[in-house]
Amino acid sequence: MKKTLYILFALVNINLFSQVEAKLSNNNLKYDSLYIENVSDKLAIRIYNIWKATELKLTELETNKSLLLKPNSSMNIGLGFNYKWLGLGVAVGMPFVNNDDSIYGKTKRFDFQLNLYGRTMGADIYFQRYKGFYLSNPKNLVNWDKKAYPILEDMQVISAGASVYYFFNNKRFSYRAAFVRNEIQKKGQGSMVLGVYYGLNSAFDNTGFVSNELKDSLKTDFDIYSFTSNNFGISFGYTFTFVIAKHFFINLSLVPGIGGVKTNIKTSEKTNGLKPKLAVRYITRFALGYEHKNFYLGLTAYSTGSSYEYSYIKIEPKTGNVKLFFGKRF
């Protein structure tokens, strides 16, 4: 039943994608055919592997000690297609590969990430809820020689957000060529990117973010049981696609942002609502691909994170995904 709900949820959001793409396509915006080739009229079928993850880094500023907390990551295999303005992809977990709960603990997750790419504008929407984390860097903090990592089975992290951005050089540069593959970037070209964003990050554990094995050593350094932050602001960056020998391309995108953040922190003694303050945020993307007649392959990576401080602790939530794919156009 749960798997069926996940698939239905994916289908609903792919329909959102198709509606937005149709609206953008109806603008009939011209593009320079010397730089962009439109292949959206061909049916493209792809298989792919995707890794989705989130992490939380807490740093004690005076000692520079850090807790790097991660969920047990999973690899998923998927099948999808694109045709004109419609795109659909469904991925399921690979239980025989993700068989390491004895080392990293068990993670329950709901992870939804939606990326919309039009000719002039794009948008990212995501919602993640993870329960069950492990401390990935115990050797940096204590003398740790166990194969299994310290586990926080009740720790939960919720991340949600949305960003919208505009591509200035939309006649000669195509973001869809790098990340959707229903267009082809024929010559190297880039674009300035301007956008706005909102993000929610929340993490909590009733016993704190230090596992039982390390409480005697680290509890006083990380006296924090939960936090919730709302951040919003303006982002401005650049994206460029390098085209090599006609068939290869590399896209690099960096869009930093600056804005305000409002945070609530709970410690062992009290709950504090902090005044809004400035905070930084970033979005990075990377794409590597190969085109050969009617088949293509490649890799894409997406990461977003923010950074802000509370008293003596620096908080750095991060989320993203990596996708490896092979596709055929008909």
C-alpha positions as CSV (number, residue, x, y, z in Angstrom):
1,M,0.0,0.0,0.0
2,K,2.8,2.4,0.9
3,K,4.6,1.8,-2.4
4,T,1.4,2.4,-4.3
5,L,1.0,5.8,-2.5
6,Y,4.5,6.8,-3.4
7,I,4.0,6.0,-7.1
8,L,0.7,7.9,-7.2
9,F,2.4,10.9,-5.5
10,A,5.0,10.8,-8.2
11,L,2.4,10.7,-11.0
12,V,0.5,13.6,-9.6
13,N,3.6,15.8,-9.5
14,I,4.8,14.8,-12.9
15,N,1.4,16.1,-14.1
16,L,2.3,19.4,-12.5
17,F,5.5,19.3,-14.5
18,S,3.6,18.7,-17.7
19,Q,1.2,21.6,-17.1
20,V,4.0,24.1,-16.3
21,E,6.0,23.0,-19.4
22,A,3.0,23.4,-21.6
23,K,2.4,26.9,-20.4
24,L,6.0,27.9,-20.9
25,S,6.1,26.3,-24.4
26,N,3.0,28.2,-25.5
27,N,4.9,31.5,-25.2
28,N,6.4,30.7,-28.7
29,L,9.7,32.2,-27.7
30,K,12.3,32.1,-30.5
31,Y,15.8,30.6,-29.9
32,D,19.0,30.6,-31.9
33,S,19.1,27.3,-33.8
34,L,22.9,27.7,-34.2
35,Y,23.1,27.1,-30.4
36,I,20.1,25.0,-29.5
37,E,18.4,22.0,-31.2
38,N,14.9,21.1,-30.0
39,V,14.4,17.3,-29.9
40,S,11.3,17.3,-27.7
41,D,9.2,15.9,-30.6
42,K,11.0,12.6,-30.2
43,L,9.9,10.0,-27.6
44,A,12.9,9.6,-25.2
45,I,12.9,6.6,-22.8
46,R,15.6,6.4,-20.1
47,I,16.7,4.1,-17.3
48,Y,18.5,5.7,-14.3
49,N,20.0,5.2,-10.9
50,I,19.4,8.0,-8.4
51,W,20.8,8.6,-4.9
52,K,18.9,11.1,-2.7
53,A,20.3,12.3,0.6
54,T,20.2,15.0,3.3
55,E,22.6,15.7,6.1
56,L,23.1,18.0,9.1
57,K,26.4,19.5,10.3
58,L,26.7,21.0,13.7
59,T,29.9,22.8,14.6
60,E,31.0,24.0,18.1
61,L,32.7,27.3,17.2
62,E,35.2,27.5,20.0
63,T,36.6,24.0,19.7
64,N,35.8,23.5,16.0
65,K,34.4,20.1,16.8
66,S,31.6,19.0,14.3
67,L,28.8,16.4,14.3
68,L,28.2,15.3,10.7
69,L,24.8,13.5,10.9
70,K,23.5,11.5,7.9
71,P,20.7,9.1,7.1
72,N,21.4,5.6,5.8
73,S,21.6,6.5,2.1
74,S,19.8,4.4,-0.5
75,M,20.1,3.8,-4.2
76,N,17.0,3.6,-6.4
77,I,16.5,2.4,-10.0
78,G,14.0,4.1,-12.2
79,L,12.4,4.2,-15.6
80,G,11.1,7.3,-17.3
81,F,10.2,9.1,-20.6
82,N,9.9,12.5,-22.1
83,Y,7.8,13.5,-25.1
84,K,7.2,17.2,-26.0
85,W,6.1,18.9,-22.8
86,L,5.3,15.7,-20.8
87,G,7.8,13.9,-18.6
88,L,7.4,11.0,-16.2
89,G,9.8,9.0,-14.1
90,V,9.3,6.5,-11.3
91,A,12.1,5.0,-9.2
92,V,12.0,2.3,-6.5
93,G,14.5,1.2,-3.9
94,M,17.0,-1.7,-4.4
95,P,16.8,-3.8,-1.2
96,F,19.6,-6.1,-2.1
97,V,22.0,-3.1,-2.5
98,N,20.7,-1.2,0.5
99,N,21.4,-4.0,3.0
100,D,23.6,-2.2,5.6
101,D,21.3,-1.3,8.5
102,S,23.6,-3.1,11.0
103,I,26.3,-0.5,10.2
104,Y,24.4,2.7,9.5
105,G,21.1,2.1,11.3
106,K,17.7,2.1,9.7
107,T,16.3,5.2,8.1
108,K,12.6,5.8,7.2
109,R,12.2,8.4,4.5
110,F,9.8,10.3,2.4
111,D,11.7,12.3,-0.2
112,F,10.1,14.3,-3.0
113,Q,12.1,16.6,-5.3
114,L,10.6,18.3,-8.3
115,N,12.6,20.4,-10.9
116,L,10.8,22.4,-13.6
117,Y,12.8,23.8,-16.5
118,G,11.4,26.2,-19.0
119,R,12.9,28.3,-21.7
120,T,13.2,31.5,-19.6
121,M,12.5,30.3,-16.1
122,G,13.0,27.3,-13.8
123,A,11.8,26.2,-10.4
124,D,12.8,23.7,-7.7
125,I,10.4,22.3,-5.1
126,Y,11.3,19.7,-2.5
127,F,9.9,18.1,0.7
128,Q,11.9,15.6,2.8
129,R,11.2,13.8,6.0
130,Y,13.9,11.5,7.4
131,K,13.9,9.5,10.6
132,G,17.0,7.6,11.8
133,F,20.5,9.0,11.5
134,Y,24.1,8.0,12.3
135,L,27.2,10.0,13.2
136,S,29.4,9.7,10.1
137,N,32.6,11.2,11.7
138,P,33.1,9.6,15.2
139,K,36.9,9.1,14.6
140,N,37.3,12.9,14.5
141,L,35.7,13.2,17.9
142,V,36.7,10.2,20.0
143,N,38.7,7.0,19.8
144,W,36.3,4.9,17.7
145,D,37.3,1.5,16.3
146,K,33.9,-0.2,15.8
147,K,32.6,-1.1,12.3
148,A,29.1,0.2,13.1
149,Y,28.6,3.9,13.5
150,P,26.9,5.7,16.5
151,I,23.2,5.6,15.8
152,L,20.4,8.1,16.6
153,E,17.3,6.1,15.7
154,D,14.8,8.7,16.8
155,M,16.4,11.7,15.2
156,Q,14.1,13.3,12.6
157,V,14.9,16.0,9.9
158,I,12.3,17.8,7.8
159,S,13.4,20.0,4.9
160,A,11.1,21.8,2.5
161,G,11.5,24.7,0.1
162,A,11.0,26.3,-3.2
163,S,13.0,28.5,-5.5
164,V,12.2,30.2,-8.8
165,Y,14.9,31.6,-11.1
166,Y,15.2,33.4,-14.5
167,F,17.7,32.8,-17.3
168,F,18.9,36.0,-18.9
169,N,20.5,34.4,-22.0
170,N,17.5,32.2,-22.9
171,K,17.8,32.5,-26.7
172,R,21.3,30.8,-26.9
173,F,21.5,28.9,-23.6
174,S,19.3,25.9,-22.6
175,Y,19.1,24.5,-19.1
176,R,16.9,21.7,-20.4
177,A,19.7,20.5,-22.7
178,A,21.8,19.7,-19.6
179,F,19.1,18.4,-17.2
180,V,16.1,17.2,-19.2
181,R,17.7,16.3,-22.4
182,N,14.8,17.2,-24.7
183,E,17.1,19.9,-26.2
184,I,20.7,19.8,-27.3
185,Q,23.2,22.6,-26.7
186,K,25.2,22.7,-29.9
187,K,27.7,25.4,-28.9
188,G,29.1,26.4,-25.5
189,Q,27.0,29.2,-23.9
190,G,26.1,30.4,-20.4
191,S,23.6,32.7,-18.6
192,M,23.3,34.8,-15.6
193,V,20.6,33.5,-13.2
194,L,18.4,35.6,-10.9
195,G,15.9,34.1,-8.4
196,V,14.1,34.1,-5.1
197,Y,13.9,31.2,-2.6
198,Y,12.3,30.0,0.6
199,G,13.4,27.1,2.8
200,L,12.3,25.4,6.0
201,N,14.7,23.2,8.0
202,S,13.8,21.4,11.2
203,A,15.6,18.7,13.2
204,F,14.7,17.2,16.6
205,D,15.6,14.4,18.9
206,N,14.2,14.2,22.5
207,T,17.6,13.1,23.8
208,G,19.7,15.5,21.7
209,F,21.9,15.1,18.7
210,V,24.7,13.2,20.5
211,S,24.3,9.4,20.5
212,N,24.3,7.4,23.8
213,E,27.9,6.1,23.2
214,L,29.3,9.7,23.1
215,K,27.2,11.6,25.6
216,D,29.8,11.5,28.3
217,S,32.4,13.1,26.0
218,L,30.3,15.5,23.9
219,K,27.0,16.4,25.6
220,T,28.2,19.7,27.0
221,D,29.7,20.8,23.6
222,F,26.4,20.2,21.8
223,D,23.6,21.1,24.2
224,I,20.9,21.3,21.5
225,Y,17.7,19.1,21.2
226,S,15.9,20.7,18.3
227,F,15.8,23.7,15.9
228,T,13.5,25.1,13.3
229,S,14.6,27.7,10.8
230,N,12.8,29.6,8.0
231,N,15.0,31.3,5.5
232,F,14.2,33.4,2.4
233,G,16.0,35.7,0.1
234,I,17.4,36.5,-3.3
235,S,19.8,34.4,-5.3
236,F,22.1,35.5,-8.2
237,G,24.6,33.3,-10.0
238,Y,25.8,31.9,-13.3
239,T,25.5,28.7,-15.3
240,F,27.6,27.6,-18.3
241,T,27.6,24.6,-20.6
242,F,30.9,23.6,-22.3
243,V,30.4,21.6,-25.6
244,I,33.4,19.4,-26.5
245,A,33.8,17.8,-29.9
246,K,30.1,18.2,-30.6
247,H,29.1,15.1,-28.6
248,F,30.2,15.8,-25.1
249,F,29.1,18.5,-22.7
250,I,29.7,19.7,-19.1
251,N,27.4,22.1,-17.3
252,L,28.5,23.9,-14.1
253,S,26.0,26.0,-12.2
254,L,26.5,28.0,-9.0
255,V,23.7,30.2,-7.6
256,P,24.5,31.6,-4.1
257,G,21.9,33.5,-2.2
258,I,21.6,35.9,0.7
259,G,18.6,36.7,2.8
260,G,17.0,36.5,6.3
261,V,16.6,33.5,8.6
262,K,14.3,33.1,11.7
263,T,15.3,30.3,14.0
264,N,13.9,28.6,17.1
265,I,16.3,26.6,19.2
266,K,15.6,24.2,22.1
267,T,18.4,23.3,24.6
268,S,18.3,21.3,27.8
269,E,17.3,24.5,29.7
270,K,15.0,26.5,27.5
271,T,13.6,27.3,24.1
272,N,14.9,30.4,22.4
273,G,13.3,32.3,19.5
274,L,16.1,34.2,17.8
275,K,15.8,37.5,16.1
276,P,15.9,37.4,12.2
277,K,19.4,37.7,10.9
278,L,21.3,37.4,7.6
279,A,22.1,34.0,6.3
280,V,23.7,32.6,3.2
281,R,22.4,29.8,0.9
282,Y,23.7,28.1,-2.2
283,I,22.5,25.9,-5.1
284,T,25.0,24.0,-7.2
285,R,24.4,21.8,-10.2
286,F,26.6,19.7,-12.3
287,A,25.9,17.8,-15.5
288,L,28.0,15.6,-17.7
289,G,26.7,14.0,-20.9
290,Y,27.3,12.4,-24.2
291,E,25.1,12.5,-27.4
292,H,25.4,10.0,-30.2
293,K,22.7,10.0,-32.8
294,N,19.5,8.9,-31.0
295,F,20.9,7.7,-27.7
296,Y,22.4,9.7,-24.8
297,L,23.9,9.1,-21.4
298,G,25.2,11.2,-18.5
299,L,25.2,12.2,-14.9
300,T,23.6,15.0,-13.0
301,A,24.1,16.3,-9.5
302,Y,22.1,18.8,-7.4
303,S,22.9,20.2,-4.0
304,T,21.5,23.0,-1.9
305,G,22.4,24.1,1.6
306,S,22.5,27.0,4.1
307,S,24.6,28.2,7.0
308,Y,23.7,30.2,10.1
309,E,24.9,30.4,13.8
310,Y,23.2,30.1,17.1
311,S,25.3,31.3,20.1
312,Y,28.3,28.9,20.0
313,I,27.0,26.5,17.4
314,K,27.0,26.7,13.6
315,I,24.2,24.9,11.8
316,E,24.5,23.7,8.2
317,P,21.7,21.7,6.7
318,K,22.2,20.3,3.2
319,T,20.2,18.2,0.7
320,G,20.6,17.0,-2.9
321,N,20.7,14.1,-5.3
322,V,22.9,12.4,-7.9
323,K,21.5,10.7,-11.0
324,L,23.2,8.4,-13.5
325,F,21.1,7.7,-16.7
326,F,21.0,6.2,-20.2
327,G,18.4,7.1,-22.7
328,K,17.2,6.4,-26.3
329,R,15.2,8.7,-28.6
330,F,12.7,7.3,-31.1
